[in-house]
Amino acid sequence: MKSENQKLSVLEKVGYGSGDAAVNVVISSMFLIITFFYTDVFGLKPKDMAVLFLLVRLIDAITDPLMGLITDKVSTKWGRYRHYFLFLAVPFGISVFLTFSTPDFDYAGKMIYAYVTYIFVTIMFTSVTIPYISLIGVLTSDPKERLSANGYRLFFAKIAAFLVSIVVPILAEKLGKDDIGKGYQLAMGIMALLGTALLLFCFFTTKERVAHKVEDKPLKEQFKLLIKNGQWTLLFGVCFFGTVGYVIRNSVAIFYAKYFLGGDASVQSTFMATGVTAAILAMPASTYITKRYCKVKLFRWSQLAVGVISLIMLLFVKPGDIMIAYVLYFILSFVVDLHAPVFWSAIAEAVDYGHAESGKRVSGLSFGGISFAQKFGMGIAGAVVGYLLDFFEYVPKADTQSDYALWGIALMLTVIPGIFHVIMGGLMFRYKITDTYYETIKTKLNI
């Protein structure tokens, strides 16, 4: 139901964004450093690590929808979502700290420890992420305010990604000195403290204004309603394909800087920082553009443009062309992320669309399903990266790679993920909830 003023203060938008910074302490470490940590720091065999990742993805298939259903059924004096940040902030931080700790066990003990802590951090991640991504739907019913808040959210998310990808490895080396395991424990311990504080800040600075009535429906009926919501199923596909492209490109960036560009450690670090910096700048740029231009059109055309820029980068950057590679990678990363604030606002609108069409609301399961699409995409992308590196005859830790391997690495940074983004852009031509269309939904639902 409609509540009071739907405008959000800058402080509340910052508070909302701080929640995603906390979440991204985990998700960025999963994207960028945990593979290196498990193999080169903790000493797990790559094959054992791959099985670990695969099995935990199966757990997500249960925990994500389950958490969505819990948020539908449990409401407190603080609302439907915010209390999870208050009560789970500390366990969330502990789970991050323990995951990146390296107790001196034998190999079997290390495997057991890795399974327990990785499952623990995954469950904690799910327990705060599902309420977090659902929160925007109750902060305000104003689509402009949702879009603006998501701009703040993703700006802070990229700051967290920057800290994890660039600062953590440097901090681990300085704090650990001769003990890199201790260094990672301390560095990620600091990130865990930061994540805990940010979740609490999010709780204290946000307010749930929109109270949707959640009907008590059997799970089977909720799944049926969800599948019938064509705009939600469209976003599920968009999330999956986008995540696959995003993870492939980011996973191979360091390989591209090291082998294709022939860069040392500083080049590898600054090349990755270039992509993260461009993504940070894309957040306010997206908010600015969507105040003057249709957000759905921005989504469609930016992702199609990613395909074109990717092809240009593949054709015009030759091995060792560092300057042009930096420029094109900056542009590519900037354009890729222009869609992000639009996407996360669109989920809440798709939930409202389904409610308006069927007269029945499916909220928690909708957000849980999108979270699963993202994690499923991460799992598939991880497997694709491993398979393609093997297919292109990449040799780990070699001084140089063959021309075939370099060509494969270049494809994996450019055209291969670019294809997934083009699919995203193409799918969005079937998305119809523009700001004008959403006003009709709001009128129908009286929100």
PyMOL commands that set and color helices and strands:
alter all, ss='L'
color gray80, all
select helices_A, chain A and resi 10-32+34-41+46-73+83-99+107-139+143-176+180-205+219-228+230-260+265-290+295-316+322-358+364-391+403-413+415-430+435-445
alter helices_A, ss='H'
color red, helices_A
deselect
rebuild
show_as cartoon
